[in-house]
């Protein structure tokens, strides 16, 4: 695993150095091959021309002119030469004597040897030009590469600083990105972060809702136990069966705490039996405060999950129970003509300010604390969430000392 800094500043430069060295080596080999081929051809051409001229001068002129030509040839071409007669006597040698021992014979038209020469062009002008050319080319290439390498390092350094800046704002809401790819990655990160926040918030809220739901069966069990303890109820099989059912309700909720997977699947069903069943479960709870519950329920079918309608009814009934004085009453009306479910109590009531605060979040007035100290204000919030999610509407009408009326308006298009 490597860092971006290593990739940008070290490996990239190393890569270009190796690449340049390879290209330079291949260029030198190719240039040397081509130049050497040209050098050999030029050497042969000049050597043949020199031989022909020497043969001509020796046969047509005299040896002194041949020696003068050789001296001139040495000065103009830089080739070291030794000139011998046919008897192998040295007649002329350039100031710099040849370093090779290979001898070439000179023949006349009849094929007779008329002289011999030693021809050493290792230090000729042509050879020097080739060497200097290679040196100049390599030197220029290295200087050019160093300049390029410096510019590349500067460019990579600036790009790395831009990359660092992008990394600093990665995952943040910003439009100051220098690299579009990182901006795209940042956008996806933000989506994941927001999604995780929503999931965490939902999980937190769901745990609170389930914790609130458990209070219903616990309250029923507590009501039975208190009634038995105060000799208001006689323990029998029916009471025992009811309490077992409430315990089973709690047992069903426990896996939902662990999986956090509520069943909000809506099913078209008649909600009247569900409301009647909940009222029956809570009858002993109402007896503890001698509260009369009156029902006026029409058969009414709507698309809603059992869990949602149960939470709505239980939370509104418990709110009415907690904040209604001893001997009060609660009226429940399910009206098919108006598509409404109404809960009306004779409790302590609320002013407009309290209602506004409740709509903003969990809130309980001082008067509410006097009647029910352990409340959290979550009951109505759960109802608000369900109503909003299902597209229903809710109205709250209340006055201090005159009770509260809460009406849920179902969406008529779903019937």
Secondary structure, DSSP 8 states (H G I E B T S, - for coil): ---HHIIIIIIHHHHHHHHHHHHHHHHHHHHHHHHHHHHHHHHHHHHHHHHHHHHHHHHHS-HHHHHHHHHHHHHHH--EEEEE-TT--EEEE-SS--S---EEEEE-TTS-EEEEEEEE-TTSHHHHHHHHHHHHHHHHHHHHHHHHHHHHHHHHHHHHHHHHHHHHTTTSS-S--S-HHHHHHHHHHHHHHHHHHHHHHHHHHHHHHHHHHHHHHHHHHHHHHHHHHTTSS---HHHHHHHHHHHHHHHHHHHHHHH-------EEEE-HHHHHHHHHHTHHHHHTTT-EEEEEE---EEEE-HHHHHHHHHHHHHHHHHTS-TT-EEEEEEETTTTEEEEEE-S----HHHHHHHHHS----HHHHHH-TT--SHHHHHHHHHHHHHT-EEEEEE-TTS-EEEEEE--GGG-
